[in-house]
Amino acid sequence: MMRHILVWLFLTFTPVHAQVLHHHEGLSPDVDKFYSYWLQPNGGKERYYGCCNRIDCYPTEAKIVNGHWWYRHRETWQWLPVPDEKVEHLQPDPRESPDGRNHVCATTLGWVYCFVAGASG
């Protein structure tokens, strides 16, 4: 009984923190929301890790070369490969672009966390 009371007190008086939407200058609220809740592909298993840390997701140019996606890296303007396991439409539980554009979440060194192709690819 005492344990139930302690759990109730904990749940009742512990503040609940809503996830803060990431704000990306010039992008729509739909894209901000998508970046805030986009989780890294995990081969159809439950997704645990976020794609975006507020600064590493952005719209990008993308193309297919020999059956694999490449994206235009924001920091270097070079074309870099997207690992197939990071491409949303290749996942059993794919996410769709919120605005029909290509989006990537990548480090300044080009390591890709997540990639979604837009309607025009």
C-alpha positions as CSV (number, residue, x, y, z in Angstrom):
1,M,0.0,0.0,0.0
2,M,2.8,2.4,0.9
3,R,4.5,1.7,-2.4
4,H,1.4,2.6,-4.3
5,I,1.1,5.9,-2.4
6,L,4.8,6.7,-3.1
7,V,4.3,6.0,-6.8
8,W,1.2,8.1,-6.9
9,L,3.0,11.0,-5.2
10,F,5.9,10.7,-7.6
11,L,3.7,10.7,-10.7
12,T,1.5,13.5,-9.3
13,F,4.2,15.9,-8.3
14,T,7.0,15.2,-10.8
15,P,7.0,17.8,-13.5
16,V,6.4,16.5,-17.0
17,H,8.6,18.1,-19.6
18,A,7.1,18.4,-23.1
19,Q,9.5,18.0,-25.9
20,V,10.7,21.4,-27.1
21,L,10.2,21.9,-30.8
22,H,13.4,22.7,-32.7
23,H,13.3,26.0,-34.5
24,H,15.0,26.2,-37.9
25,E,15.0,29.6,-39.4
26,G,13.1,29.8,-42.6
27,L,11.5,26.4,-42.3
28,S,7.8,25.6,-41.7
29,P,6.4,24.6,-38.3
30,D,5.7,21.2,-39.8
31,V,9.4,20.7,-40.6
32,D,10.4,21.9,-37.1
33,K,8.0,19.4,-35.6
34,F,9.3,16.6,-37.9
35,Y,12.9,17.3,-36.9
36,S,11.9,17.4,-33.2
37,Y,10.3,13.9,-33.3
38,W,12.3,12.2,-36.0
39,L,14.0,9.1,-34.7
40,Q,16.9,7.3,-36.3
41,P,16.0,4.2,-38.4
42,N,16.6,1.0,-36.6
43,G,15.8,-1.7,-39.2
44,G,12.2,-1.9,-38.2
45,K,12.9,-2.3,-34.5
46,E,11.8,0.3,-32.0
47,R,13.5,3.7,-32.7
48,Y,15.3,5.2,-29.7
49,Y,17.7,7.9,-30.8
50,G,16.8,11.3,-32.2
51,C,18.0,12.4,-35.6
52,C,18.4,16.1,-34.8
53,N,20.2,18.0,-32.0
54,R,18.7,21.3,-33.2
55,I,21.4,22.1,-35.7
56,D,22.2,19.0,-37.8
57,C,19.1,18.6,-39.8
58,Y,18.4,20.5,-43.0
59,P,16.8,20.4,-46.4
60,T,19.3,19.1,-49.0
61,E,19.8,18.3,-52.6
62,A,19.9,14.6,-53.2
63,K,20.5,12.2,-56.1
64,I,20.7,8.5,-56.8
65,V,24.1,7.2,-58.1
66,N,24.3,3.5,-58.9
67,G,21.2,2.7,-56.9
68,H,22.4,4.6,-53.7
69,W,21.4,8.0,-52.4
70,W,23.9,10.9,-52.1
71,Y,23.2,14.2,-50.5
72,R,24.8,17.7,-50.7
73,H,26.7,18.3,-47.5
74,R,25.9,21.7,-46.1
75,E,29.3,22.5,-44.6
76,T,31.5,21.4,-47.6
77,W,29.0,21.5,-50.4
78,Q,30.3,18.1,-51.5
79,W,28.2,15.2,-52.6
80,L,28.4,12.5,-49.9
81,P,26.8,9.0,-49.7
82,V,23.9,8.2,-47.5
83,P,24.2,4.7,-45.9
84,D,21.2,2.6,-47.0
85,E,20.3,1.8,-43.4
86,K,19.7,5.6,-42.8
87,V,17.3,6.0,-45.8
88,E,13.7,6.2,-44.6
89,H,11.9,4.7,-47.6
90,L,14.2,1.6,-47.3
91,Q,12.9,1.0,-43.7
92,P,10.1,-1.3,-42.8
93,D,8.6,1.6,-40.8
94,P,9.4,4.6,-43.1
95,R,8.8,8.3,-42.2
96,E,7.8,10.7,-44.9
97,S,9.0,14.2,-45.7
98,P,6.8,16.8,-44.0
99,D,7.1,19.2,-47.0
100,G,8.0,17.0,-50.0
101,R,11.6,18.0,-49.9
102,N,14.8,16.0,-49.2
103,H,16.0,16.2,-45.6
104,V,19.2,15.0,-44.0
105,C,20.5,15.0,-40.4
106,A,24.3,14.8,-40.6
107,T,27.3,16.0,-38.6
108,T,29.7,18.7,-39.8
109,L,32.0,15.8,-40.9
110,G,29.3,14.2,-43.0
111,W,28.2,11.3,-40.8
112,V,24.5,10.7,-41.6
113,Y,22.0,10.0,-38.8
114,C,18.8,10.1,-40.9
115,F,17.7,10.8,-44.5
116,V,14.3,11.2,-46.1
117,A,13.8,11.7,-49.8
118,G,11.2,14.2,-50.9
119,A,8.5,13.7,-53.5
120,S,10.8,14.7,-56.3
121,G,13.8,12.7,-55.0
